[in-house]
Amino acid sequence: MKAILFTMFRLLFSGMAGFAGLLVSYFAFDLRFIVSALIGVASYIAASFLIRRRYMNSSKPFGGSGDYDQAYIRRNLREAQKKLKTIRRIQFKLRSVTVWQKTSHIHKVVKRILTIIEEDPRRFRTVRNFFSSYLDSTITILEKYTFLLSQPVRNAEITLALRKTEDMLDDITAALEEELLHVLSDDVLNLDVELDVMRKSIQASSSHSITLPPREKNADKEIKIKMMKGDKRYYEQV
């Protein structure tokens, strides 16, 4: 919610800066409208960049990480990186190609989530279940699966447990993908807002088209008559 409010504030302030740049350059400096519009767009982009940069570097409510301090987030990231290596190590113990592919996709999704959190720790609050539950449960299931799979004996009960685990990997993958979508939700919203603002700016600019003065009805006819009579003044003008 804070990210949405910040996005609205940033777009409002940037839009005001861009509009002010357009008005000042057009009326105060008497520049052409197209040039003034470009200056307004440049003012909008510059203001948006500066506010975003201030937001990224801030640890206050608009730029913070919720109820979690940076040390807590870094500690969770270090532990998660170790668990990511564990998933990779387990993957190479698997014999089934299908299970190997599922585990490989799980590793890819987990790695992507960790990369995003490392780049923007504020998103940690959106994937609390990932760090507190999903990642540990995934490793526990994979470890027990590989343990049973490596045994020299197997009965109907073990076979059933292995089959259930293989089916469960699809549910685990879906849950991890949902966590990744939660991480990306702010990006999707910000992109939609940016596209909407840019679309309105383009529509506003295209509405100010240059119109040529209407041509006199008999202009072409008069020119032809002059050419036929050999009007010297006409040739001199040409």
N, C-alpha and C positions, 0 to 999 in steps of 0.2 A: 504493500500500500504506500509506503514511504517513497519507493522508487517511482510509482505512478505520479504521486504529487510532485516529486522533483522534476519529472519529465514535463508535466504541465507547466510548472514554474519556468523551466528552462526555455520551453517553446514560446511562452508568453513574453518573457523578457527579451529573448532573441528577436521575436517578431516586432516588438516595439522598437528595438535598436535598428533593425533593418528598415522599418517604416520611417523612422527618424532620419536615417541616412539618406533615404530616397528624397524626402521632403527638403532637407537642408541642401543637398546637391542640386535639386531641380529649381527651387525658388531662390535660395540664397546665392548660389553660384551660377545660376542661369545656364545649367548644362542641359544637353538633350535628354529626352525622357529615357531613351535606351541606356545611355551612360549612367543616368541617375538610378535606373532600375538595377544595373549591375553593381553599383556602389551599395545599394540597399541590400542586395543578396550577399555581397561580401561582408557587410556589417552584420547581417544575420548569422552567417557562418562563423565569423570571428567571435561574436558574443556567445554563440552556442558552444564553441570550442573552449573558451575561457571558463564558462560555467561548468562544463563537463569536467575539465581538468581540476577545477577547484573541488568539485564533488568527489572525484576519484582520490584526491589526496587528503580528503577530510576524514576524520574519525568521529565526527559529530553525528546527531540523529539522521541527517540527510545522507551522510556518507559512511556511517558506521556499519557494524556487523551485528546489529541487534543487541542481544544480551550477552554476546560472547566477545571476550577480548582477543587480541591478536595472538597472544601466547597459547591460549586454549585451541585456537584454530590451527596454528602451526603444529601443535602436538598431535592433534587428530590427523592432520595431513601426513605427518611422518609415520604414524602408525598405519594409516591407510596405504601408504606406499609400500610398506613391508608386506601387508596383506595382498597387495597387487602382485608382488613378486611370488607370493605363495600360490596364488591362482595360476601363474605362469608355470611354476614348478610342477603343480599337480597336473596341468594340461599335458605335459610331456610323459606322464605316466599312464595316460589313457590309451586303450587299445581300439576302441570303437571310433570310426571316422565321424559318425554322426555326433557323438558326445564330444569329440574333440572340437568340432566346428561350433557347437553350442557354447562350449567353454571359451573358445577363442573370441566369440562375439561378446560374451560376458566380460572378458578381460578388456576388450576394446571399449565397451561402454563405461566400465569403471575407470579406466585410464582417462577417458574424455572428461568425466565428471571431476576427477581430481585436478586435471589441467585447468579447467575453468575456475575451480575454487582457488587454486594457487594464483591465478591471474587476477581474480576479483574475490577476495575473502568475504565481502559482504553477502555473497550468495550462499554462504554456509548455512544460514538460517532456513533456506528453502529445501535443504536435503538433510535435515537432522535424522530422519529415519534411516537414510543411507549409511551414515556413520555409526549410529547407535545400534542398528539391528540388522539391516540387509546384508552388509558386507560380512559381518561375523557369521551370520547364518549360512551364507553362501559357502564360505570356506569350510565350515563344519560339515555341511552336506557333502561337499566334494571330497574332503578328507576321508569321511566314512565310506563313501562310494569307492574310492580307490583302494581303501583298505580291504573291503569285502571282495573287490574285483581281483585283488592280487592273491587271494587265498587258493591253495591247491585243490580244495574240496568245495563243492557247492550242492545245495539241496534246493527243494522247491521254495522254501522260505527265503533263502538268500537271493535266488533268481527273481522272486517277486519284489523283494526290496530294491534290487538293482533296477528293475523295470520301472518301479514307482519313482525312483530317483531320476532316471532319465526323462520321465514325463514331467517331473517337477522342475527340471531345468528350464522348460519353456515358461513356466510361471515366474521363475526367478528372473529370467531375461525380460519378461514383460514388466515386472516391478522395477527393475533397474532402468529400463527405457523410460518408464513413467517419471522416475526421479530426474533423469536427464532432461526431460521435457519441462519439469518444474524449474530447473536451473535456467533453461532458455526462455522461459515465459516472458521475462522482462524485455529480452531482446526482441521478441516477436511484437510485443506491444509498442516498444519504442520505434520499431521499423514501420509499423502501421501508422503511427502518429506522424513520423517524418514524411512518409509518402503522401499522407493527406495534406500536410502543410505545403509540400512541394507542388502537389497537383493544383492547389488553390493559387499558389504563386504564379504558376505557368498560365493558368486561366486568366488571372488578373493582368499579366503582361500581354497576352495575346489579344485582350480586349482593346488595347491602345494601339490600333493599327494606323498606318499613315495612309491618308486618302488624297489622291491627286485632284486638283480642281477640274470641273467638267469642261470638256472640250466644246468649242462652239460648233453648232450644227453645220454651218456652211463653210467651215474652215477648209476642209478638203476640196470643196467645190471651187472656192476662190483661188486656191493654189493651182488647180488645174487650169483655170482661165488665165492666170498670170503666165503660166508656162507656155500656153498656146499663143499668147500675144507677145511673148518674149520680153516680159517686163524686166528691164535692167535692174531696177531696185531689188526685185526678188532675188536675182542671181547674185547681186552684191551681198545681200543678207546671208545667202547660203554660203 
